[in-house]
């Protein structure tokens, strides 16, 4: 009963928000990350609703589901038959409030549920934070904030910052942490982007993995820095297709305890990624 109630609440949040929205988008992504020892396949779907409440306030709500499958190339590996699939649901709610003509406050609440196969109340985590942005003029904006995120494979309170500069009507650059982007559009239908991002997550195991008489693991964690080139094509007024290829650095896949301390390092090597996405926007 507890699992059913939790699942219903997570699904109801975006549905309740949708009734007052002025627009929405639906996105599907399929990503492959092959490395020398381990290949990770990731499938994700996201539904976003957004609305300008008035001239000062805007809300955005995104509900996502992600499935990760892991293929091991190691022979006689004892854990590979159990540690091969992870699931995650999250609801990312953002409120943007215009404090003045040049300053904006962004509030983010991000509950998520990450688990191996069986879902429980202990799998729920609450992330999110605050960010303030200030525009010096129409071309330059700086943002700073603090958020609870899982970029390095466990929940941590981390600073965020970025500097946005509009180079021309067709190009902009945004440099900062955890994301940086350079984007250029040669026409209304094509967009090219160079991105660099830190990203990661953690998933609860159904039961502890006993490694030896002193160590047992209750979670798995993923983290990496990704540099990529992305091409997005606007097929018509509503449909978008994207292709993304790049390389992941400092890639980690570990078994950890409840505090996020590593108990087993899979020694996942750096490797390439390839992502195909399709989006419907209304």
C-alpha positions as CSV (number, residue, x, y, z in Angstrom):
1,X,0.0,0.0,0.0
2,X,2.8,2.4,0.9
3,X,4.5,1.8,-2.5
4,X,1.2,2.3,-4.4
5,X,0.5,5.6,-2.6
6,X,4.0,6.9,-3.2
7,X,3.8,6.1,-6.9
8,X,0.4,7.7,-7.2
9,X,1.6,10.9,-5.6
10,X,4.6,11.2,-7.9
11,X,2.4,10.8,-11.0
12,X,-0.2,13.2,-9.7
13,X,2.1,16.2,-9.3
14,X,2.7,16.8,-13.1
15,X,-1.0,16.0,-13.9
16,X,-2.3,18.5,-11.4
17,X,0.1,21.1,-12.7
18,X,-0.9,20.5,-16.3
19,X,-4.4,21.9,-16.0
20,X,-3.1,25.5,-15.7
21,X,-0.2,25.4,-18.2
22,X,0.2,27.3,-21.4
23,X,2.5,24.9,-23.1
24,X,4.1,21.5,-22.9
25,X,6.7,19.2,-24.5
26,X,7.3,15.5,-24.6
27,X,10.8,14.1,-25.1
28,X,12.3,10.6,-25.6
29,X,16.1,9.9,-25.5
30,X,18.1,6.8,-26.1
31,X,21.8,6.9,-25.1
32,X,24.6,4.3,-25.4
33,X,27.8,4.6,-23.4
34,X,30.3,1.8,-24.5
35,X,33.6,1.4,-22.6
36,X,36.3,-1.2,-22.5
37,X,34.7,-3.2,-19.6
38,X,31.1,-2.0,-19.2
39,X,28.5,-0.7,-21.6
40,X,25.6,1.4,-20.3
41,X,22.3,1.8,-22.2
42,X,20.0,4.6,-21.0
43,X,16.4,5.3,-22.0
44,X,14.6,8.3,-20.8
45,X,11.2,10.0,-21.3
46,X,10.3,13.4,-20.0
47,X,7.1,15.5,-20.0
48,X,7.4,19.2,-19.3
49,X,4.6,21.8,-18.7
50,X,5.3,25.5,-18.5
51,X,3.3,28.7,-17.9
52,X,3.8,32.4,-17.4
53,X,1.6,33.1,-14.4
54,X,2.0,36.9,-14.8
55,X,4.7,39.3,-15.8
56,X,6.9,38.4,-12.8
57,X,6.3,34.6,-12.2
58,X,6.9,31.6,-14.4
59,X,6.5,27.9,-13.5
60,X,8.0,24.9,-15.2
61,X,7.3,21.3,-14.2
62,X,9.1,18.3,-15.7
63,X,8.3,14.7,-14.9
64,X,11.0,12.1,-16.0
65,X,11.5,8.4,-16.1
66,X,14.9,6.8,-16.8
67,X,15.9,3.2,-17.2
68,X,19.6,2.2,-17.1
69,X,20.8,-1.2,-18.4
70,X,24.4,-2.4,-17.8
71,X,26.2,-5.0,-19.9
72,X,29.5,-6.4,-18.4
73,X,32.3,-7.7,-20.5
74,X,34.1,-9.1,-17.5
75,X,34.3,-12.9,-17.4
76,X,33.2,-14.8,-14.3
77,X,32.0,-11.7,-12.6
78,X,29.9,-12.6,-9.6
79,X,27.6,-9.6,-9.4
80,X,26.8,-9.0,-13.1
81,X,23.6,-11.1,-13.1
82,X,22.0,-8.9,-10.4
83,X,23.4,-5.4,-11.0
84,X,22.2,-4.9,-14.5
85,X,19.2,-2.6,-14.4
86,X,18.2,0.6,-12.5
87,X,15.1,2.8,-12.6
88,X,14.4,6.3,-11.7
89,X,11.4,8.7,-11.5
90,X,11.8,12.4,-10.8
91,X,9.6,15.5,-10.7
92,X,11.5,18.8,-11.2
93,X,9.4,21.9,-10.3
94,X,10.9,25.4,-10.9
95,X,9.5,28.8,-10.0
96,X,11.1,31.8,-11.6
97,X,10.3,35.2,-9.9
98,X,11.3,38.5,-11.3
99,X,12.6,40.5,-8.3
100,X,13.3,43.6,-10.4
101,X,13.8,44.6,-14.0
102,X,17.3,43.0,-14.0
103,X,17.3,40.4,-11.2
104,X,15.5,37.1,-11.0
105,X,15.1,34.4,-8.3
106,X,14.8,30.8,-9.3
107,X,13.5,28.2,-6.9
108,X,13.8,24.4,-7.7
109,X,12.2,21.5,-5.9
110,X,13.3,18.1,-7.2
111,X,11.9,14.9,-5.6
112,X,13.1,11.7,-7.1
113,X,12.9,7.9,-6.6
114,X,15.8,5.8,-7.7
115,X,15.8,2.0,-7.2
116,X,17.0,-1.3,-8.7
117,X,13.7,-3.3,-9.2
118,X,11.5,-2.9,-6.1
119,X,10.3,0.5,-5.1
120,X,10.0,1.7,-1.5
121,X,9.6,4.9,0.6
122,X,13.3,4.7,1.5
123,X,14.1,5.3,-2.2
124,X,12.8,8.9,-2.2
125,X,15.2,11.8,-2.1
126,X,14.6,15.5,-2.2
127,X,16.9,17.7,-4.2
128,X,16.7,21.3,-5.4
129,X,17.8,24.7,-4.3
130,X,18.0,28.5,-5.0
131,X,19.6,30.5,-7.7
132,X,19.8,34.3,-8.4
133,X,20.5,35.8,-11.9
134,X,21.3,39.4,-12.7
135,X,21.2,40.8,-16.2
136,X,23.7,43.6,-16.9
137,X,22.2,44.3,-20.3
138,X,20.4,42.4,-23.1
139,X,23.5,40.4,-23.8
140,X,25.1,39.5,-20.5
141,X,23.7,37.7,-17.5
142,X,25.4,36.1,-14.4
143,X,23.8,33.5,-12.2
144,X,24.9,32.1,-8.8
145,X,23.2,29.7,-6.5
146,X,23.3,26.6,-4.2
147,X,21.6,23.3,-4.8
148,X,21.4,19.8,-3.4
149,X,22.4,17.6,-6.4
150,X,23.8,14.2,-7.2
151,X,26.4,15.2,-9.8
152,X,29.1,13.0,-8.2
153,X,27.0,10.0,-7.4
154,X,25.5,11.0,-4.0
155,X,23.4,13.9,-2.7
156,X,25.5,16.9,-2.0
157,X,25.0,20.6,-1.5
158,X,27.0,22.3,-4.2
159,X,27.4,25.9,-5.6
160,X,26.2,26.7,-9.1
161,X,27.3,29.6,-11.3
162,X,27.1,30.6,-14.9
163,X,27.8,33.6,-17.2
164,X,25.6,34.0,-20.3
165,X,26.6,36.1,-23.3
166,X,24.6,36.6,-26.4
167,X,27.2,36.8,-29.1
168,X,24.8,37.5,-32.0
169,X,21.1,36.8,-32.8
170,X,22.2,33.3,-33.9
171,X,24.8,32.4,-31.2
172,X,25.3,32.4,-27.5
173,X,27.7,31.1,-24.9
174,X,27.0,30.1,-21.3
175,X,30.0,29.1,-19.2
176,X,29.8,27.8,-15.6
177,X,29.2,24.8,-13.3
178,X,27.7,22.2,-13.7
179,X,26.9,23.1,-17.4
180,X,28.5,25.0,-20.2
181,X,27.1,25.5,-23.7
182,X,28.1,27.2,-26.9
183,X,25.1,27.3,-29.4
184,X,24.8,28.4,-33.0
185,X,21.8,28.4,-35.4
186,X,22.5,28.9,-39.0
187,X,18.7,29.2,-39.7
188,X,15.4,28.8,-38.0
189,X,15.4,25.0,-38.3
190,X,19.0,24.0,-37.4
191,X,20.8,24.3,-34.1
192,X,24.4,23.2,-33.3
193,X,25.7,23.1,-29.7
194,X,29.0,22.3,-27.9
195,X,28.3,21.3,-24.3
196,X,30.2,20.3,-21.2
197,X,28.4,19.0,-18.2
198,X,28.9,17.2,-14.9
199,X,26.2,14.6,-14.2
200,X,25.6,11.6,-12.0
201,X,23.1,9.8,-9.9
202,X,22.6,7.0,-7.4
203,X,20.2,4.0,-7.1
204,X,19.2,2.0,-4.0
205,X,19.8,-1.8,-4.2
206,X,16.9,-4.2,-3.4
207,X,19.1,-5.9,-0.9
208,X,22.7,-5.2,0.4
209,X,25.5,-6.7,-1.6
210,X,27.9,-8.3,0.9
211,X,31.4,-7.9,-0.5
212,X,33.3,-9.4,2.5
213,X,32.8,-9.8,6.2
214,X,33.5,-6.1,6.8
215,X,31.9,-4.4,3.8
216,X,28.3,-4.4,2.4
217,X,27.0,-2.1,-0.3
218,X,23.4,-0.7,-0.4
219,X,23.6,1.7,-3.4
220,X,25.2,2.1,-6.8
221,X,26.5,5.5,-8.0
222,X,27.3,6.9,-11.5
223,X,29.1,10.1,-12.3
224,X,31.1,11.6,-15.2
225,X,31.9,14.7,-17.1
226,X,30.5,14.8,-20.6
227,X,31.8,16.9,-23.5
228,X,29.6,16.6,-26.6
229,X,28.4,18.0,-29.9
230,X,24.7,18.2,-30.5
231,X,22.6,18.8,-33.6
232,X,18.9,19.6,-33.3
233,X,16.6,19.8,-36.3
234,X,13.2,21.4,-36.3
235,X,11.2,19.1,-38.6
236,X,8.1,21.3,-38.4
237,X,6.5,23.7,-35.9
238,X,6.1,20.9,-33.3
239,X,8.6,18.1,-33.9
240,X,12.3,18.2,-33.1
241,X,15.0,15.5,-33.7
242,X,18.4,15.6,-32.0
243,X,21.7,13.7,-32.5
244,X,24.4,13.9,-29.8
245,X,27.9,12.5,-29.8
246,X,30.7,13.0,-27.4
247,X,33.1,11.7,-24.8
248,X,32.8,11.0,-21.1
249,X,35.7,11.8,-18.7
250,X,36.4,10.7,-15.2
251,X,33.7,8.1,-15.5
252,X,32.8,6.3,-12.3
253,X,30.5,3.4,-11.4
254,X,30.7,2.3,-7.8
255,X,29.0,0.2,-5.2
256,X,28.6,2.4,-2.0
257,X,27.2,2.3,1.5
258,X,24.3,4.5,2.6
259,X,26.6,7.5,3.1
260,X,27.9,7.3,-0.4
261,X,31.4,5.9,0.5
262,X,32.8,3.7,-2.2
263,X,33.0,0.0,-1.3
264,X,33.7,-1.4,-4.8
265,X,35.0,0.4,-7.8
266,X,34.1,-1.2,-11.1
267,X,37.0,0.7,-12.7
268,X,34.8,1.8,-15.6
269,X,37.0,3.4,-18.3
270,X,36.3,6.7,-20.1
271,X,34.4,6.3,-23.4
272,X,32.2,7.7,-26.1
273,X,28.5,8.4,-26.0
274,X,25.8,8.5,-28.6
275,X,22.4,9.9,-28.0
276,X,19.3,10.1,-30.2
277,X,16.3,12.2,-29.1
278,X,12.9,13.2,-30.4
279,X,10.8,16.0,-28.9
280,X,7.2,17.2,-29.5
281,X,6.6,20.7,-28.3
282,X,3.2,22.5,-28.2
